[in-house]
Amino acid sequence: MKEKNKKIEYETGITSEVYTIKSNMRILDILNIIIQKKSLAIFKWVKKLEKEHEIKINDVKIVGGYLTGLGIAKMLNNKYNVTVIDIYPHIEKLIDNYEINALPEDIENGEKEKHNPNKENNKINFSQDLSLLNGSDLIIDTTGLGGISPEQSSKITTKAFLIEDPVAEDNDILIKNKNNINERLININSENKAILKTKGLNTKTSGTMTFTIDVLSKSIAECIKKEGVLYSVAEMTFFEEIIFKKKNLKMFFEIINSEALTVSTIKFFNVDEVINSYLSKINSSIQIK
């Protein structure tokens, strides 16, 4: 049975001297906060294109549905006609069933409600056909390492093109050398090109799941350092295997809806504050090319 102490939910451990405290935040919440940071940067850039460059954006194609792609699609779908393109057909079900909140409150001009992605009957289009990219108003490439090739990029024409940089901090020479987004940017036929850059935790890559796992790992380590803590654990597994090898979306959703962090301790503290201290360090920005 869960009891309450200073708004912290807890259970007793094997004995009444040790407590088990859990975060209110789920893994899903961590994923969504990171996605919101990326989506807000993109949204502001698109609004700037429309306002300052008088570029009309209606048709948005997002390449790659896991996990940044589906999150951005959900965020932008109520404003634009969004299609996610992914080579894996079961990603459509992942997109349809993934829960995400509306864009953060700090969208300028009070437009939050107009861009609520949870509006009924607002299904995101899905396709496996890369040929649909040509002629789009805006293409957002989230495929990272090993995604769309420079050769494929050379055959695409679009009003605006944004690519997510899979490298976060340039701290791994092999990953840096594998990154080919600059070639893709050069080859794409567009007058408006930009890069989505996300960093802040000294991770090697900038994927939403990479940041989520790093937030959990750092939070575990910080909790263990606290006086009175016996140990700390998080719901971490190899999510890509669950989605792309086992194709078990039910298992994926069950895991990400569980509490993010559990701590065995003799002293109470706010676990969510630990998690948020690392989430606050992550920042996304747009680099114009």
C-alpha positions as CSV (number, residue, x, y, z in Angstrom):
1,M,0.0,0.0,0.0
2,K,1.3,3.5,-0.9
3,E,1.4,6.1,1.8
4,K,2.0,9.8,1.6
5,N,4.8,11.9,3.3
6,K,5.3,15.5,2.2
7,K,3.6,14.7,-1.1
8,I,6.1,12.0,-1.9
9,E,4.6,8.6,-2.6
10,Y,6.4,5.7,-0.9
11,E,6.2,2.1,0.1
12,T,8.1,0.4,2.9
13,G,10.8,-2.0,1.9
14,I,11.6,-5.4,3.4
15,T,11.5,-3.7,6.8
16,S,9.8,-0.5,8.0
17,E,13.1,1.2,8.3
18,V,13.7,1.4,4.5
19,Y,11.4,3.2,2.0
20,T,10.9,2.7,-1.7
21,I,10.2,6.1,-3.4
22,K,9.2,6.5,-7.0
23,S,9.2,9.4,-9.4
24,N,5.8,10.8,-10.5
25,M,7.4,11.2,-14.0
26,R,7.1,8.3,-16.4
27,I,9.6,7.5,-19.1
28,L,6.9,8.8,-21.5
29,D,7.1,12.2,-19.7
30,I,10.8,12.4,-20.2
31,L,10.6,11.5,-23.9
32,N,7.9,14.1,-24.4
33,I,9.8,16.9,-22.7
34,I,12.8,16.3,-25.0
35,I,10.5,16.1,-28.0
36,Q,8.8,19.3,-27.0
37,K,12.2,21.1,-26.9
38,K,12.9,19.9,-30.4
39,S,9.4,20.7,-31.7
40,L,9.3,24.2,-30.3
41,A,12.6,25.1,-32.0
42,I,11.2,23.8,-35.3
43,F,7.9,25.5,-34.9
44,K,9.5,28.9,-34.3
45,W,11.8,28.4,-37.3
46,V,8.8,27.5,-39.5
47,K,6.9,30.5,-38.3
48,K,9.9,32.7,-39.1
49,L,10.0,31.3,-42.6
50,E,6.3,32.1,-43.1
51,K,6.5,35.6,-41.6
52,E,9.9,37.0,-42.7
53,H,10.4,35.1,-45.9
54,E,6.8,34.9,-46.9
55,I,7.0,31.1,-47.6
56,K,3.7,29.4,-47.3
57,I,4.0,26.1,-45.5
58,N,1.1,23.7,-45.6
59,D,2.5,20.3,-46.6
60,V,5.0,18.9,-44.2
61,K,6.8,15.6,-44.7
62,I,8.8,14.0,-41.8
63,V,11.2,11.3,-42.7
64,G,11.6,8.8,-39.9
65,G,8.9,8.0,-37.3
66,Y,11.0,6.9,-34.3
67,L,11.0,8.7,-32.0
68,T,11.7,12.4,-32.7
69,G,9.8,12.1,-36.0
70,L,6.5,10.9,-34.6
71,G,6.8,13.5,-31.7
72,I,7.3,16.4,-34.1
73,A,4.5,15.1,-36.3
74,K,2.1,15.1,-33.3
75,M,3.2,18.5,-32.3
76,L,2.7,20.1,-35.8
77,N,-0.2,18.2,-37.1
78,N,-3.0,20.5,-36.0
79,K,-1.3,23.4,-37.9
80,Y,0.0,21.7,-41.0
81,N,-0.8,18.7,-43.2
82,V,1.7,16.3,-41.9
83,T,2.9,13.0,-43.4
84,V,5.4,10.7,-41.7
85,I,7.4,8.5,-44.1
86,D,9.1,5.5,-42.7
87,I,10.3,2.2,-44.3
88,Y,8.8,0.2,-41.4
89,P,5.0,-0.2,-41.8
90,H,4.3,-1.0,-38.1
91,I,5.6,2.5,-37.2
92,E,2.2,3.8,-38.3
93,K,0.6,2.0,-35.2
94,L,3.3,3.5,-33.0
95,I,2.4,7.0,-34.2
96,D,-1.3,6.4,-33.9
97,N,-1.1,5.2,-30.2
98,Y,1.7,7.4,-28.9
99,E,0.5,10.0,-26.3
100,I,2.0,13.5,-26.2
101,N,0.9,16.8,-24.8
102,A,0.4,20.0,-26.7
103,L,3.2,22.3,-27.4
104,P,4.6,24.2,-24.3
105,E,2.9,27.3,-22.9
106,D,5.6,29.7,-24.1
107,I,4.6,29.6,-27.8
108,E,4.4,33.3,-28.7
109,N,1.1,35.1,-29.5
110,G,-1.0,32.7,-27.4
111,E,-1.3,30.1,-30.2
112,K,-1.0,27.1,-28.0
113,E,-4.6,25.9,-28.4
114,K,-4.5,26.3,-32.1
115,H,-1.7,23.9,-32.3
116,N,-3.0,21.2,-29.9
117,P,-2.1,17.9,-31.5
118,N,-4.6,16.0,-29.4
119,K,-7.6,17.4,-31.3
120,E,-10.0,14.6,-32.4
121,N,-10.1,13.3,-36.0
122,N,-6.6,14.7,-36.7
123,K,-4.9,11.6,-37.9
124,I,-1.3,11.9,-39.2
125,N,-0.8,10.6,-42.7
126,F,1.7,7.7,-43.1
127,S,3.6,6.3,-46.0
128,Q,6.6,4.2,-46.9
129,D,7.0,5.9,-50.3
130,L,10.0,8.3,-50.3
131,S,9.0,9.6,-53.8
132,L,6.3,11.6,-51.9
133,L,9.0,13.9,-50.6
134,N,9.6,15.7,-53.9
135,G,7.7,19.0,-54.2
136,S,6.8,19.2,-50.5
137,D,6.7,22.6,-48.7
138,L,8.8,21.4,-45.9
139,I,10.8,18.2,-45.3
140,I,12.1,17.3,-41.9
141,D,14.7,14.6,-42.0
142,T,15.1,12.8,-38.6
143,T,16.8,9.6,-39.9
144,G,20.2,10.4,-38.5
145,L,23.0,8.0,-39.1
146,G,22.4,5.8,-42.1
147,G,19.2,7.5,-43.2
148,I,18.5,9.2,-46.5
149,S,21.6,9.1,-48.6
150,P,23.2,12.2,-50.2
151,E,22.3,10.6,-53.6
152,Q,18.6,10.4,-52.6
153,S,18.8,14.0,-51.4
154,S,20.0,15.2,-54.8
155,K,16.7,14.1,-56.3
156,I,14.5,16.0,-53.9
157,T,13.1,19.5,-54.4
158,T,11.4,21.4,-51.5
159,K,10.7,24.9,-50.3
160,A,12.4,24.3,-47.0
161,F,14.5,21.5,-45.6
162,L,15.4,20.8,-42.0
163,I,17.7,17.9,-40.9
164,E,18.4,16.7,-37.4
165,D,22.1,16.5,-36.6
166,P,22.6,13.0,-35.0
167,V,25.8,14.3,-33.4
168,A,25.3,16.1,-30.1
169,E,28.7,17.2,-28.8
170,D,31.4,16.2,-31.3
171,N,33.0,14.0,-28.6
172,D,33.3,10.8,-30.7
173,I,35.5,10.9,-33.8
174,L,34.0,7.8,-35.4
175,I,30.4,9.0,-35.1
176,K,31.4,12.4,-36.3
177,N,33.1,11.0,-39.4
178,K,30.0,8.7,-40.1
179,N,27.7,11.7,-40.0
180,N,26.8,12.8,-43.6
181,I,24.2,15.5,-43.0
182,N,26.3,18.2,-44.6
183,E,26.4,16.2,-47.9
184,R,22.6,15.8,-47.7
185,L,22.2,19.5,-47.1
186,I,24.4,20.4,-50.1
187,N,22.6,18.0,-52.4
188,I,19.0,18.9,-51.5
189,N,17.3,21.3,-53.9
190,S,16.0,24.0,-51.6
191,E,16.6,27.7,-50.9
192,N,15.9,27.3,-47.2
193,K,18.0,24.8,-45.3
194,A,18.6,24.4,-41.6
195,I,19.9,22.0,-39.0
196,L,18.2,21.0,-35.7
197,K,20.9,20.8,-33.1
198,T,20.2,19.3,-29.6
199,K,22.8,19.0,-26.9
200,G,23.5,19.7,-23.2
201,L,24.4,16.5,-21.5
202,N,27.6,15.6,-23.3
203,T,26.0,12.7,-25.0
204,K,27.5,11.4,-28.2
205,T,24.3,11.5,-30.2
206,S,21.2,13.6,-30.1
207,G,18.4,11.0,-30.4
208,T,15.4,11.4,-28.2
209,M,15.9,7.9,-26.7
210,T,19.7,8.6,-26.3
211,F,18.9,11.7,-24.2
212,T,16.2,9.8,-22.2
213,I,18.6,6.9,-21.3
214,D,21.3,9.5,-20.4
215,V,18.9,11.4,-18.1
216,L,17.9,8.2,-16.4
217,S,21.6,7.1,-16.0
218,K,22.7,10.4,-14.6
219,S,19.7,10.5,-12.3
220,I,20.5,7.0,-10.9
221,A,24.1,8.1,-10.3
222,E,23.0,11.3,-8.5
223,C,20.5,9.5,-6.3
224,I,23.0,6.9,-5.2
225,K,25.3,9.7,-4.0
226,K,22.7,11.0,-1.6
227,E,23.0,10.2,2.1
228,G,20.7,7.3,3.1
229,V,20.2,5.9,-0.4
230,L,20.7,2.1,-0.7
231,Y,20.3,1.9,-4.4
232,S,18.4,3.3,-7.4
233,V,17.0,1.8,-10.5
234,A,15.2,2.9,-13.7
235,E,13.1,1.2,-16.3
236,M,15.7,0.9,-19.0
237,T,15.9,-1.6,-21.7
238,F,16.9,-1.8,-25.4
239,F,13.9,-0.1,-26.8
240,E,15.0,-0.4,-30.4
241,E,14.9,-4.2,-30.1
242,I,11.4,-4.2,-28.7
243,I,10.1,-1.9,-31.6
244,F,12.1,-3.0,-34.6
245,K,13.1,-6.7,-33.9
246,K,10.3,-8.0,-31.7
247,K,7.8,-5.4,-33.1
248,N,6.1,-5.6,-29.7
249,L,4.4,-2.2,-29.4
250,K,2.3,-3.3,-26.4
251,M,5.4,-4.0,-24.4
252,F,7.0,-0.7,-25.5
253,F,4.0,1.3,-24.3
254,E,3.8,-0.6,-21.0
255,I,7.4,0.2,-20.2
256,I,7.3,3.9,-21.1
257,N,4.2,4.4,-19.0
258,S,5.9,3.1,-15.9
259,E,7.6,5.3,-13.3
260,A,10.9,6.5,-14.6
261,L,13.0,6.1,-11.3
262,T,12.7,4.0,-8.2
263,V,14.9,4.6,-5.1
264,S,15.5,2.5,-2.0
265,T,16.3,4.9,0.9
266,I,16.0,5.7,4.6
267,K,15.6,9.4,3.8
268,F,12.9,11.0,1.7
269,F,13.6,13.4,-1.2
270,N,12.0,14.5,-4.4
271,V,13.1,12.1,-7.2
272,D,11.4,14.3,-9.9
273,E,13.7,17.2,-9.0
274,V,16.7,15.1,-9.8
275,I,15.3,14.1,-13.2
276,N,14.3,17.6,-14.0
277,S,17.7,19.0,-13.2
278,Y,19.1,17.0,-16.1
279,L,16.2,17.6,-18.5
280,S,16.7,21.4,-18.0
281,K,20.2,21.2,-19.4
282,I,19.0,19.9,-22.8
283,N,18.5,22.5,-25.4
284,S,17.5,22.5,-29.1
285,S,18.3,25.2,-31.6
286,I,18.1,25.8,-35.3
287,Q,21.2,26.5,-37.3
288,I,20.6,28.2,-40.7
289,K,22.7,27.0,-43.6
